[in-house]
Amino acid sequence: MNTTLFKTLVALVPGCVLFFGSVLLFSRGKTLGSFLQLLGAGCLLIVVLTHFCEALHLFPWMHWGDERSVGHYLDLASAVLGLTLFPVGYLFHALFEQ
């Protein structure tokens, strides 16, 4: 088994937990904090899925792993958005809701 694929499958578990937890939180109360958490968790799941596609060599036209490629910028933008939106949503939820 490819090491990148193994790491991706391991990262898929917490990514799915974050995403489905955010879906449950958003379905209980549609607030700004829960929406930002859901959006951030979705972006983090996109990061995991881009690495999955890279490991299996899916969509070769995206040139996974190459600098200045579509796949690289998709991965980078999703990681930055996910690591920004999820904590901000959590903070909003903790401070302003409940």
DSSP file (Angstrom, degrees, kcal/mol; ACC not computed):
  #  RESIDUE AA STRUCTURE BP1 BP2  ACC     N-H-->O    O-->H-N    N-H-->O    O-->H-N    TCO  KAPPA ALPHA  PHI   PSI    X-CA   Y-CA   Z-CA
    1    1 A M              0   0    0      0, 0.0     2,-0.1     0, 0.0     3,-0.0   0.000 360.0 360.0 360.0 139.6    0.0    0.0    0.0
    2    2 A N     >  -     0   0    0      1,-0.1     4,-2.2    53,-0.1     5,-0.1  -0.435 360.0-136.0 -65.5 135.8    1.2    3.5   -0.9
    3    3 A T  H  > S+     0   0    0      1,-0.2     4,-2.6     2,-0.2     5,-0.2   0.863 105.4  53.6 -66.2 -34.8    2.2    5.5    2.2
    4    4 A T  H  > S+     0   0    0      2,-0.2     4,-2.0     1,-0.2    -1,-0.2   0.907 109.5  48.5 -64.5 -40.2    0.4    8.6    1.0
    5    5 A L  H  > S+     0   0    0      2,-0.2     4,-2.5     1,-0.2    -2,-0.2   0.910 111.3  49.9 -65.8 -41.9   -2.8    6.5    0.6
    6    6 A F  H  X S+     0   0    0     -4,-2.2     4,-2.0     2,-0.2    -2,-0.2   0.931 111.6  47.6 -62.8 -45.9   -2.4    5.1    4.1
    7    7 A K  H  X S+     0   0    0     -4,-2.6     4,-2.2     1,-0.2    -1,-0.2   0.877 112.2  51.2 -62.5 -37.1   -1.9    8.5    5.7
    8    8 A T  H  X S+     0   0    0     -4,-2.0     4,-1.4     2,-0.2    -2,-0.2   0.910 108.7  49.5 -67.1 -42.6   -4.9    9.8    3.8
    9    9 A L  H  X S+     0   0    0     -4,-2.5     4,-0.7     1,-0.2    -1,-0.2   0.858 111.6  49.8 -66.4 -33.3   -7.1    7.0    4.9
   10   10 A V  H >< S+     0   0    0     -4,-2.0     3,-0.7     1,-0.2    -2,-0.2   0.906 112.0  47.8 -68.4 -40.9   -6.0    7.6    8.5
   11   11 A A  H 3X S+     0   0    0     -4,-2.2     4,-1.6     1,-0.2    -2,-0.2   0.709  99.1  70.5 -72.3 -19.7   -6.7   11.3    8.1
   12   12 A L  H 3X S+     0   0    0     -4,-1.4     4,-2.5     1,-0.2    -1,-0.2   0.838  90.5  60.9 -66.3 -32.4  -10.1   10.6    6.6
   13   13 A V  H <X S+     0   0    0     -4,-0.7     4,-2.2    -3,-0.7    -1,-0.2   0.972 109.6  36.8 -63.9 -56.9  -11.5    9.3   10.0
   14   14 A P  H  > S+     0   0    0      0, 0.0     4,-2.6     0, 0.0    -1,-0.2   0.853 115.7  57.0 -66.5 -29.4  -11.1   12.6   12.0
   15   15 A G  H  X S+     0   0    0     -4,-1.6     4,-2.2     2,-0.2    -2,-0.2   0.920 109.5  44.1 -63.7 -42.7  -12.0   14.6    8.9
   16   16 A C  H  X S+     0   0    0     -4,-2.5     4,-2.9     2,-0.2     5,-0.3   0.877 112.0  53.3 -69.0 -37.0  -15.3   12.7    8.6
   17   17 A V  H  X S+     0   0    0     -4,-2.2     4,-2.2    -5,-0.2     5,-0.2   0.938 111.4  45.8 -62.6 -45.8  -15.9   13.0   12.4
   18   18 A L  H  X S+     0   0    0     -4,-2.6     4,-2.1     2,-0.2    -2,-0.2   0.924 115.3  47.4 -61.1 -44.2  -15.4   16.8   12.2
   19   19 A F  H  X S+     0   0    0     -4,-2.2     4,-2.1    22,-0.2    -2,-0.2   0.946 115.0  42.5 -65.9 -49.0  -17.6   17.1    9.2
   20   20 A F  H  X S+     0   0    0     -4,-2.9     4,-2.1     1,-0.2    -1,-0.2   0.834 113.3  53.4 -71.7 -30.2  -20.5   15.0   10.4
   21   21 A G  H  X S+     0   0    0     -4,-2.2     4,-2.3    -5,-0.3    -1,-0.2   0.890 110.0  48.6 -64.6 -39.0  -20.3   16.6   13.9
   22   22 A S  H  X S+     0   0    0     -4,-2.1     4,-2.5    -5,-0.2    16,-0.2   0.857 108.5  53.6 -68.7 -35.3  -20.5   20.0   12.2
   23   23 A V  H  X S+     0   0    0     -4,-2.1     4,-2.3     2,-0.2    -2,-0.2   0.922 110.3  47.4 -63.3 -43.6  -23.5   18.8   10.1
   24   24 A L  H  X S+     0   0    0     -4,-2.1     4,-1.6     2,-0.2    -2,-0.2   0.918 112.5  48.7 -63.6 -43.5  -25.3   17.8   13.3
   25   25 A L  H  X S+     0   0    0     -4,-2.3     4,-1.6     1,-0.2    -2,-0.2   0.905 113.3  47.5 -62.5 -41.6  -24.5   21.1   15.0
   26   26 A F  H  < S+     0   0    0     -4,-2.5    -1,-0.2     8,-0.2    -2,-0.2   0.867 109.1  53.4 -68.9 -36.1  -25.7   23.0   12.0
   27   27 A S  H  < S+     0   0    0     -4,-2.3    -1,-0.2     1,-0.2     3,-0.2   0.809 108.2  51.3 -70.5 -27.0  -28.9   21.0   11.8
   28   28 A R  H  < S+     0   0    0     -4,-1.6     2,-0.3     1,-0.3    -1,-0.2   0.867 131.3   2.8 -75.8 -37.1  -29.8   21.7   15.4
   29   29 A G     <  -     0   0    0     -4,-1.6     2,-1.7    -5,-0.2    -1,-0.3  -0.855  65.3-143.1-155.0 115.6  -29.3   25.4   15.1
   30   30 A K        +     0   0    0     -2,-0.3     2,-0.2    -3,-0.2    -4,-0.1  -0.580  48.0 145.4 -82.9  85.5  -28.5   27.4   12.0
   31   31 A T     >  -     0   0    0     -2,-1.7     4,-2.1     1,-0.1     5,-0.2  -0.688  63.3-105.8-116.3 170.1  -26.3   30.0   13.5
   32   32 A L  H  > S+     0   0    0     -2,-0.2     4,-2.5     1,-0.2     5,-0.2   0.911 118.5  51.5 -63.0 -42.8  -23.2   31.8   12.1
   33   33 A G  H  > S+     0   0    0      1,-0.2     4,-2.0     2,-0.2    -1,-0.2   0.915 111.6  45.3 -62.4 -44.2  -20.8   29.8   14.4
   34   34 A S  H  > S+     0   0    0      2,-0.2     4,-2.2     1,-0.2    -8,-0.2   0.854 112.6  52.4 -69.4 -33.3  -22.2   26.5   13.3
   35   35 A F  H  X S+     0   0    0     -4,-2.1     4,-2.6     2,-0.2    -2,-0.2   0.920 109.6  48.1 -67.3 -42.7  -22.2   27.5    9.6
   36   36 A L  H  X S+     0   0    0     -4,-2.5     4,-2.5     2,-0.2    -2,-0.2   0.885 111.7  50.7 -65.0 -37.6  -18.5   28.6    9.8
   37   37 A Q  H  X S+     0   0    0     -4,-2.0     4,-2.7    -5,-0.2     5,-0.2   0.922 111.0  48.5 -63.8 -43.5  -17.6   25.3   11.5
   38   38 A L  H  X S+     0   0    0     -4,-2.2     4,-2.2   -16,-0.2    -2,-0.2   0.918 112.8  47.5 -62.9 -44.0  -19.4   23.4    8.8
   39   39 A L  H  X S+     0   0    0     -4,-2.6     4,-1.9     2,-0.2    -1,-0.2   0.912 113.7  47.6 -64.1 -43.1  -17.7   25.3    6.1
   40   40 A G  H  X S+     0   0    0     -4,-2.5     4,-2.1     2,-0.2    -2,-0.2   0.898 111.6  49.6 -65.7 -41.2  -14.3   24.9    7.7
   41   41 A A  H  X S+     0   0    0     -4,-2.7     4,-1.9     1,-0.2   -22,-0.2   0.873 109.5  52.9 -65.9 -36.5  -14.8   21.1    8.2
   42   42 A G  H  X S+     0   0    0     -4,-2.2     4,-1.7    -5,-0.2    -1,-0.2   0.895 108.3  50.1 -64.3 -39.7  -15.9   20.8    4.6
   43   43 A C  H  X S+     0   0    0     -4,-1.9     4,-1.7     2,-0.2    -2,-0.2   0.892 109.5  50.8 -65.5 -39.3  -12.7   22.5    3.5
   44   44 A L  H  X S+     0   0    0     -4,-2.1     4,-1.7     1,-0.2    -1,-0.2   0.858 108.4  52.4 -66.7 -33.7  -10.6   20.2    5.7
   45   45 A L  H  X S+     0   0    0     -4,-1.9     4,-2.3     1,-0.2    -1,-0.2   0.849 105.1  55.3 -68.7 -33.5  -12.4   17.2    4.1
   46   46 A I  H  X S+     0   0    0     -4,-1.7     4,-2.3     2,-0.2    -2,-0.2   0.878 104.1  54.9 -64.4 -37.5  -11.5   18.6    0.7
   47   47 A V  H  X S+     0   0    0     -4,-1.7     4,-1.8     2,-0.2    -2,-0.2   0.930 109.5  46.5 -59.9 -45.4   -7.8   18.6    1.8
   48   48 A V  H  X S+     0   0    0     -4,-1.7     4,-1.9     1,-0.2    -2,-0.2   0.910 112.3  50.5 -64.0 -42.0   -8.1   14.9    2.6
   49   49 A L  H  X S+     0   0    0     -4,-2.3     4,-2.3     1,-0.2    -1,-0.2   0.842 106.6  54.3 -68.5 -32.2   -9.8   14.2   -0.7
   50   50 A T  H  X S+     0   0    0     -4,-2.3     4,-2.0     2,-0.2    -1,-0.2   0.895 109.7  47.7 -67.1 -37.4   -7.2   16.0   -2.7
   51   51 A H  H  X S+     0   0    0     -4,-1.8     4,-2.3     2,-0.2    -2,-0.2   0.846 109.7  53.7 -70.2 -32.2   -4.5   13.8   -1.0
   52   52 A F  H  X S+     0   0    0     -4,-1.9     4,-1.8     2,-0.2    -2,-0.2   0.924 110.1  46.7 -64.1 -45.1   -6.6   10.7   -1.8
   53   53 A C  H  X>S+     0   0    0     -4,-2.3     5,-2.5     1,-0.2     4,-0.5   0.862 112.1  51.6 -65.2 -35.6   -6.8   11.7   -5.4
   54   54 A E  H ><5S+     0   0    0     -4,-2.0     3,-0.6     3,-0.2    -2,-0.2   0.905 108.9  50.0 -66.6 -41.6   -3.1   12.3   -5.4
   55   55 A A  H 3<5S+     0   0    0     -4,-2.3    -2,-0.2     1,-0.2    -1,-0.2   0.853 117.0  40.0 -67.2 -35.0   -2.3    8.9   -3.9
   56   56 A L  H 3<5S-     0   0    0     -4,-1.8    -1,-0.2    -5,-0.1    -2,-0.2   0.415 108.9-122.0 -94.3   1.7   -4.5    7.1   -6.5
   57   57 A H  T <<5 +     0   0    0     -3,-0.6     2,-0.2    -4,-0.5    -3,-0.2   0.870  53.0 163.6  58.4  40.5   -3.3    9.3   -9.4
   58   58 A L      < +     0   0    0     -5,-2.5     6,-0.2     1,-0.2    -1,-0.2  -0.609  58.5  15.4 -84.5 150.9   -6.9   10.3  -10.2
   59   59 A F  S >  S-     0   0    0     -2,-0.2     3,-2.1     1,-0.1     5,-0.2   0.961  70.6-173.5  51.4  64.6   -7.5   13.4  -12.4
   60   60 A P  G >  S+     0   0    0      0, 0.0     3,-1.7     0, 0.0    -1,-0.1   0.724  74.5  73.5 -62.9 -20.4   -3.9   13.6  -13.7
   61   61 A W  G 3  S+     0   0    0      1,-0.3     9,-0.2     2,-0.1    -2,-0.1   0.649  87.5  63.7 -68.4 -12.4   -4.6   16.8  -15.5
   62   62 A M  G <  S-     0   0    0     -3,-2.1     9,-1.9    -4,-0.1    10,-0.4   0.553  99.8-138.2 -86.6  -7.5   -4.6   18.5  -12.1
   63   63 A H    X   -     0   0    0     -3,-1.7     3,-1.8    -4,-0.2     9,-0.3   0.938  21.4-145.7  51.4  58.6   -0.9   17.6  -11.7
   64   64 A W  T 3  S+     0   0    0      1,-0.2    -1,-0.1    -5,-0.2     3,-0.1  -0.244  75.8  15.4 -55.1 135.8   -1.2   16.6   -8.0
   65   65 A G  T 3  S+     0   0    0      1,-0.3     2,-0.3    -3,-0.1    -1,-0.2   0.234  95.2 119.4  85.8 -13.3    1.9   17.4   -5.9
   66   66 A D    X   -     0   0    0     -3,-1.8     3,-0.9    -4,-0.1     6,-0.4  -0.656  68.6-114.0 -85.0 139.6    3.5   19.8   -8.4
   67   67 A E  T 3  S+     0   0    0     -2,-0.3     3,-0.1     1,-0.2    -1,-0.1  -0.396  98.8  20.7 -66.8 150.6    4.0   23.4   -7.4
   68   68 A R  T 3  S+     0   0    0      1,-0.2     2,-0.3    -2,-0.1    -1,-0.2   0.801  97.4 126.8  60.4  33.4    2.0   26.0   -9.3
   69   69 A S  S <> S-     0   0    0     -3,-0.9     4,-2.1    -6,-0.1    -1,-0.2  -0.743  74.2-111.0-113.4 166.5   -0.6   23.4  -10.3
   70   70 A V  H  > S+     0   0    0     -2,-0.3     4,-2.3    -9,-0.2     5,-0.2   0.906 118.2  51.7 -61.9 -42.4   -4.4   23.4   -9.9
   71   71 A G  H  > S+     0   0    0     -9,-1.9     4,-2.2     1,-0.2    -1,-0.2   0.882 108.4  51.3 -63.4 -39.0   -4.2   20.6   -7.4
   72   72 A H  H  > S+     0   0    0     -6,-0.4     4,-2.6   -10,-0.4    -1,-0.2   0.927 112.6  44.6 -64.5 -45.6   -1.6   22.3   -5.3
   73   73 A Y  H  X S+     0   0    0     -4,-2.1     4,-2.6     2,-0.2     5,-0.3   0.837 111.6  53.0 -71.6 -32.3   -3.6   25.5   -5.1
   74   74 A L  H  X S+     0   0    0     -4,-2.3     4,-2.1    -5,-0.2    -1,-0.2   0.930 113.1  44.7 -63.8 -45.1   -6.9   23.6   -4.4
   75   75 A D  H  X S+     0   0    0     -4,-2.2     4,-2.2    -5,-0.2    -2,-0.2   0.925 116.0  46.4 -64.0 -46.2   -5.1   21.8   -1.5
   76   76 A L  H  X S+     0   0    0     -4,-2.6     4,-2.5     2,-0.2     5,-0.2   0.931 113.8  46.5 -64.3 -47.9   -3.5   25.0   -0.2
   77   77 A A  H  X S+     0   0    0     -4,-2.6     4,-2.5     1,-0.2     5,-0.2   0.901 113.3  49.4 -64.2 -40.6   -6.7   27.2   -0.4
   78   78 A S  H  X S+     0   0    0     -4,-2.1     4,-2.7    -5,-0.3    -1,-0.2   0.898 111.6  49.2 -65.5 -40.0   -8.8   24.5    1.3
   79   79 A A  H  X S+     0   0    0     -4,-2.2     4,-2.6     2,-0.2    -2,-0.2   0.924 112.8  46.5 -65.6 -44.2   -6.2   24.0    4.1
   80   80 A V  H  X S+     0   0    0     -4,-2.5     4,-0.8     2,-0.2    -2,-0.2   0.934 116.3  44.5 -64.5 -45.6   -6.0   27.7    4.8
   81   81 A L  H  X S+     0   0    0     -4,-2.5     4,-3.4    -5,-0.2     3,-0.5   0.919 115.3  48.1 -64.6 -43.0   -9.8   28.2    4.7
   82   82 A G  H  X S+     0   0    0     -4,-2.7     4,-1.7     1,-0.2    -2,-0.2   0.914 111.9  48.0 -64.9 -43.3  -10.4   25.1    6.8
   83   83 A L  H  < S+     0   0    0     -4,-2.6    -1,-0.2    -5,-0.2    -2,-0.2   0.586 120.6  39.6 -76.1  -8.5   -7.8   26.0    9.5
   84   84 A T  H  X S+     0   0    0     -4,-0.8     4,-1.6    -3,-0.5    -2,-0.2   0.823 117.6  42.6 -99.6 -50.0   -9.2   29.5    9.7
   85   85 A L  H  X S+     0   0    0     -4,-3.4     4,-2.7    -5,-0.2     5,-0.2   0.879 108.9  55.7 -71.0 -39.8  -13.0   29.0    9.4
   86   86 A F  H  X S+     0   0    0     -4,-1.7     4,-2.3    -5,-0.4    -1,-0.2   0.952 112.0  41.0 -63.5 -50.0  -13.4   26.0   11.7
   87   87 A P  H  > S+     0   0    0      0, 0.0     4,-2.6     0, 0.0    -1,-0.2   0.890 115.3  51.7 -65.3 -36.0  -11.7   27.6   14.8
   88   88 A V  H  X S+     0   0    0     -4,-1.6     4,-2.7     2,-0.2    -2,-0.2   0.920 111.2  47.9 -64.7 -41.9  -13.4   30.9   14.2
   89   89 A G  H  X S+     0   0    0     -4,-2.7     4,-2.5     2,-0.2    -1,-0.2   0.891 111.5  50.2 -63.7 -39.3  -16.8   29.1   14.0
   90   90 A Y  H  X S+     0   0    0     -4,-2.3     4,-2.4    -5,-0.2    -2,-0.2   0.910 111.1  49.2 -63.9 -42.1  -16.0   27.2   17.2
   91   91 A L  H  X S+     0   0    0     -4,-2.6     4,-2.4     2,-0.2     5,-0.3   0.925 111.7  48.3 -63.7 -45.4  -15.0   30.4   18.9
   92   92 A F  H  X>S+     0   0    0     -4,-2.7     4,-2.6     1,-0.2     5,-0.6   0.919 112.6  49.3 -60.5 -43.5  -18.3   32.1   17.8
   93   93 A H  H  X5S+     0   0    0     -4,-2.5     4,-0.9     1,-0.2    -1,-0.2   0.899 113.6  45.9 -63.7 -40.1  -20.3   29.2   18.9
   94   94 A A  H  <5S+     0   0    0     -4,-2.4    -2,-0.2    -5,-0.2    -1,-0.2   0.863 121.8  35.2 -71.8 -36.1  -18.6   29.1   22.3
   95   95 A L  H  <5S+     0   0    0     -4,-2.4    -2,-0.2    -5,-0.2    -3,-0.2   0.891 128.5  24.7 -87.6 -41.9  -18.8   32.9   23.0
   96   96 A F  H  <5S+     0   0    0     -4,-2.6     2,-0.4    -5,-0.3    -3,-0.2   0.572 107.8  67.4-107.8 -11.2  -22.1   34.0   21.5
   97   97 A E     <<       0   0    0     -4,-0.9   -66,-0.0    -5,-0.6     0, 0.0  -0.888 360.0 360.0-119.2 146.0  -24.4   31.0   21.3
   98   98 A Q              0   0    0     -2,-0.4    -1,-0.2    -3,-0.0    -4,-0.1   0.345 360.0 360.0  91.1 360.0  -26.0   29.0   24.1
